[in-house]
Amino acid sequence: MIGTTVRKMLLENEDDFLISSDNVATLSESNSLEHALLVLTKIGYSRVPVLNKEEQLVGLVSLSQVVDQMFGIEDLEPENLANKKVVDVMDTDIPMISLPLDLEKTLHLLVNDSFIPVVNELKQFTGIITRKEILKAVNHLAHELEIEYDVIEKVNT
Amino acid sequence: MIGTTVRKMLLENEDDFLISSDNVATLSESNSLEHALLVLTKIGYSRVPVLNKEEQLVGLVSLSQVVDQMFGIEDLEPENLANKKVVDVMDTDIPMISLPLDLEKTLHLLVNDSFIPVVNELKQFTGIITRKEILKAVNHLAHELEIEYDVIEKVNT
């Protein structure tokens, strides 16, 4: 369990943790890999959420998964990308969380992924929680905890 | 400044922080972008260190920087990749650190980058420090600090 003071300090700027879906590039599961290649190359994120028509989160797709489809036996075959869709290459076994934020679970998931998608009760995509925002909170904690609190080793009895 | 107890707990597994260069995929500045595309697609990292002949760190190159060179006016032109080298597209204005670890600086740099390259006094690449390893230490701190220590709010005088 995470201690109350550590939790409080990490969550001081909790409102900044969620990057709203309005500000996150996504792909549709029906997009061609040609389109996905363009989006993933231009936005500067190597992996983005994939949504269905109902705005539900159905997967994550990475630039390397798309590029991998271009490798032919000898040469690069970009024409492969026109005939395949995001749904054909995306990961579907992905972590996701809902609000209110479960800090413990989120911190654990972020060890293995650079961001965790957030969904509502209808599984619709509402945003992401990123390592970047959590690391800002960690910097805050690391610098402020012992300014605001006395930290005293417990005596073993 | 980071407090002594927080520092101590974050650094408890400091030896695990450095992922040695032996275990990190790198590219040479003279590699063709064709080769870079293959390496960056197959290893599962979207950005890797670039070394010169003296094993010195000279930049970082990402999969999107390589793929971007394939976009022609209308079509994808993979043949562009054979004529260009990693040195032509890599970032050279990159953060790097040396050991012994400056925890404060490292935590700050990791807000903006998913890993920080580590170099020796000759600027030779020796490894990376990743957000993943730091987040493991943060999980440890978050769970253990208030088990091992009493944390008491300071009284303002």
Interface residues (C-beta under 8 A of the other chain):
Chain A: M1 I2 G3 T4 T5 V6 R7 L10 E34 L37 L38 L40 T41 K42 G44 S46 R47 S62 L63 S64 V67 D68 M70 F71 D75 L76 P78 L81 L103 E104 L107 H108 L110 V111 N112 S114 R131 K132 I134 L135 K136 V138 N139 L141 A142 H143 L145 E146 I147 E148 Y149 D150 V151 I152 E153 K154
Chain B: M1 I2 G3 T4 T5 V6 R7 L10 E34 L37 L38 L40 T41 K42 G44 S46 R47 S62 L63 S64 V67 D68 M70 F71 D75 L76 P78 L81 L103 E104 L107 H108 L110 V111 N112 S114 R131 K132 I134 L135 K136 V138 N139 L141 A142 H143 L145 E146 I147 E148 Y149 D150 V151 I152 E153 K154
